[in-house]
Amino acid sequence: MKKLLSIVLVLMLVFSFTACGTKSSDTKDVADTTVTTAPAATTAPAATTAPTVKVDKKIVVGVVQTNANESDWRTANTKSFNEAFASAGFELKMVFGEGDHAKQISEAQQLIQEEVDYLVVLGLQSAGWEDVAKAAKEAGIPFIMADRKLDLSTDLYTAMVCSDFAAEGNKAVDWLKAQALTAYNIVVLGGDTGSSAQLGRSKAIEDGAKANSWNIVFNQNMKGWDETLAKQAVADLIAAGTEFNVVYAENDNMARGACDAMDAAGITYGKDGTVKVIAFDANKWALQNVLAGKFNLDVECNPLHGPRIVELINKLQAGEKVDQDAYVKEEMFDCATITQAIVDARTY
Ligand code: GYE
C-alpha cells in the first residue's frame, strides 16, 4: 500500500515539476503572448522587407562591429548603438571582428543562424559580403550597412546609414588647395586597408595630389587606425630627414600621434606652425585641438548611428518606405573659424 502511495506521490511530483518547468519558461511567454495579445492582431504589418516580430517579443538586432576599441570614434559609435537600442527596447547582439575580416563574416553567418530580426554590418573590408547578404536575404533578415558602405548590389541590402568618405576627403583637398602653400609635401596616414573609410579618404588625397602636382612623400595605412603606429611612422620620417609640411591623418587619433612625434622633434605644426595637420572624425577632444590651433582642419565623420538605425528599423517595422542609400550629413572644422561654443556643443 505504502509503496503504491509513494509511487503515486513520486508520479505527482514528477508531473508537477514538468508542469512548473514549462510554465515558468513557456507559459510566461506563452501566457504573456497569448493572453495579452492575439497573435494575429499583435504582429507588426509585414512590410516587404521587415520581418514579422511578435509585438511582445523584443526586436533582436545583430550588429557586426569592426573592433571594440579601434579609435575614439569607434568607442562613441558602439556606445551610440548600446544606448539607442536600449532605450528603443531592442535586444542588441553585438559582435566584433577584431581586425579580422573572416571573423566578421563567420560572426555574421552565426547571427543569421540565430535568426536575428535585423543584421547591421560595419565592415572592416568593403569587399566580400555577397554570401552573407544572400544568406540574410534567404532567411528574410533585412541587411543594413552602417558607417561604411560595402560593395553590394542594391538587391542584396535593405538600407544603409553611412558616411560619404570620398566627400570627406574632397573637403580636405579643397581646403588644402585654398591654403595656396608654396610647396606641398604630404604625409598620408591611412586607416585600415580596404575599409571604405580608408579607400575613400586615400583616393581623394591621391587624386588631389595628382591633379595639383602635389608630392605625397609618404603614404601608408596604419593597422587598426592605430595612434602609436602613426606616431612611430612620423618619428621614423623625421629621423630619416624626410621633408614634409602637411600631415593628412585619416582619423583624429593618428593625427594626435603625428603631433606627438613632431613635439618630440621640436617641429612646429598647426595654425602657427610649419606643418599643416588635417584630421578626420571631429571628436570633442580633437575639436579642442582645432580651437587651440594644433590641428588646422578636422573633417567630421559622425559616429552616432544608434538613433538613426533605430529610426530606420521602426520605419521598416511600420511598413514604411525607407531611403535605401542614406548618407549622414557632415561638416568640417577649420582652426580659423571654430569657436568654443562649437566645441562645447560636441556630444562625442
Ligand atoms: O574614421 C576611424 C574609425 O569607419 C569612419 O573608423 C570610421 C572610421 C573612423 O576607427 O576613426
Residues whose N, C-alpha, C, O or C-beta is under 5 A from the ligand:
A	BS01	GYE	E70 S71 W73 R74 D147 A197 W225 E250 N251 D281 C301
